[in-house]
Amino acid sequence: MNIYADNAATTKMSKKAVSAMMPYFEELYGNPSSLYSAGQRAKEAIEEARETIAGIIGASAREIIFTSGGTESDNQAIMSAAANGKRQGKYHIISDAIEHHAVLHTLKKLEKEGFEVTYVPVHKNGIINVSALEKAIRDDTCLVTVMYANNEIGTVQPIKKISEICRRRGVVFHTDAVQAVGHVPIDVNDLGVDMLSASAHKFHGAKGTGFLYVRRGVRISSFIEGGEQERGRRAGTENVAGIVSMGAALKEVAADIDKNVPRITALRNRLIDGLSEIPHSALNGDREKRLPGNVNFCFEGIEGESLLLLLDDKGISASSGSACASGSLDPSHVLLAIGRVHDVAHGSLRLTLGEDITQKEIAYIIKSVKEAVEYLRGFSPVWNDCVSGKSKFIL
Ligand SMILES: *Cc1c(COP(=O)(O)O)cnc(C)c1O
């Protein structure tokens, strides 16, 4: 069996998205800024994608800026809000400890430039402490940025509640919704957010394309100098094919979202139940308030990367928050933030399901993970010490 269970990292492009973008590499290659018809047809395709995307998230077309992806959208939202804050002498930003690096590293940069950032803690279930957030707001707070859904543990934050607080206090609110758009229904007006980031390759569109929703009236700056594309808010010749693929991909997932959410959620719960049978394991993140397709576990006594290699042999593509898998010395900052100690965080496994996941595949994943964990524990000194009573189990 071959199962791609790493949809939080990226998704396979849908056939519709691929075929929608192809003409813009071939016959419709005109520059959207050109006045002759080949250019204008490309321009029309961009505007059509903008209308489609805006319609799906309840925005108006003018509120959508096309970018090179989630990272750029996050950067632009945060840097813009900081620039606005600076003009008003407001140098305080609020975020939390489990954001994506696109947000965290942008905030780190601002801290070096004299901004002060409060990182609100999350509860053990990965949900942000809303009352701590409310208390952290000051007169000089120029931005609150909290992700809609976490890319590792899938937790869905109370965005509406947070935006109500921000609105009451007159603070701009940005949400990184890269994991949510295309996976759960999103309406920017219902949510009340001021800015929202999304990325096409997380919902079956092309890589290198994203958008930033900016509510009318919120001041936004361009951080790329050049032409007047995107109404002066993002310079550079548009990624026409990518933008077209994003519109097509979002339209396709949005059409099936009401049917897919309950089905994927049920299969996810079955997977969680199956993996919970493994002794000394724990689910990471809230069981209910999580993305439909996200499963994240810690298994005591094993290394995440060894588990990934064994699963790969069985045809399963997954991911881990262990140090090696995350490409640093420390395990995932998200797992540490929810209170997992280093040893336990190293034994983490993330499975993120696609829309085409089946019951049979879920059963196969459960069986494969059980076998792999048991096998690895068989020659794990840490595990054997716990079994023999030399040291204590943590989970
Ligand atoms: C993937 C991801 C990003 C980055 O998006 P890119 O389009 O890959 O740059 C940002 N935030 C979250 C939560 C993500 O999952």
Ligand as a Chemical Component Dictionary entry (heavy atoms), coordinates in Angstrom:
data_LIG
# 
_chem_comp.id                   LIG 
_chem_comp.type                 NON-POLYMER 
_chem_comp.pdbx_formal_charge   0 
_chem_comp.three_letter_code    LIG 
# 
loop_
_chem_comp_atom.comp_id 
_chem_comp_atom.atom_id 
_chem_comp_atom.alt_atom_id 
_chem_comp_atom.type_symbol 
_chem_comp_atom.charge 
_chem_comp_atom.model_Cartn_x 
_chem_comp_atom.model_Cartn_y 
_chem_comp_atom.model_Cartn_z 
_chem_comp_atom.pdbx_ordinal 
LIG C1 C1 C 0 3.070 25.685 5.329 1  
LIG C2 C2 C 0 2.799 26.739 6.323 2  
LIG C3 C3 C 0 3.305 28.037 6.163 3  
LIG C4 C4 C 0 4.217 28.397 5.036 4  
LIG O1 O1 O 0 3.559 28.403 3.795 5  
LIG P1 P1 P 0 4.441 28.298 2.450 6  
LIG O2 O2 O 0 3.455 28.532 1.362 7  
LIG O3 O3 O 0 5.011 26.917 2.434 8  
LIG O4 O4 O 0 5.465 29.351 2.525 9  
LIG C5 C5 C 0 2.970 28.985 7.109 10 
LIG N1 N1 N 0 2.194 28.685 8.157 11 
LIG C6 C6 C 0 1.676 27.469 8.343 12 
LIG C7 C7 C 0 0.791 27.216 9.506 13 
LIG C8 C8 C 0 1.968 26.458 7.443 14 
LIG O5 O5 O 0 1.480 25.231 7.639 15 
# 
loop_
_chem_comp_bond.comp_id 
_chem_comp_bond.atom_id_1 
_chem_comp_bond.atom_id_2 
_chem_comp_bond.value_order 
_chem_comp_bond.pdbx_ordinal 
LIG C1 C2 SING 1  
LIG C2 C3 SING 2  
LIG C2 C8 DOUB 3  
LIG C3 C4 SING 4  
LIG C3 C5 DOUB 5  
LIG C4 O1 SING 6  
LIG O1 P1 SING 7  
LIG P1 O2 DOUB 8  
LIG P1 O3 SING 9  
LIG P1 O4 SING 10 
LIG C5 N1 SING 11 
LIG N1 C6 DOUB 12 
LIG C6 C7 SING 13 
LIG C6 C8 SING 14 
LIG C8 O5 SING 15 
# 
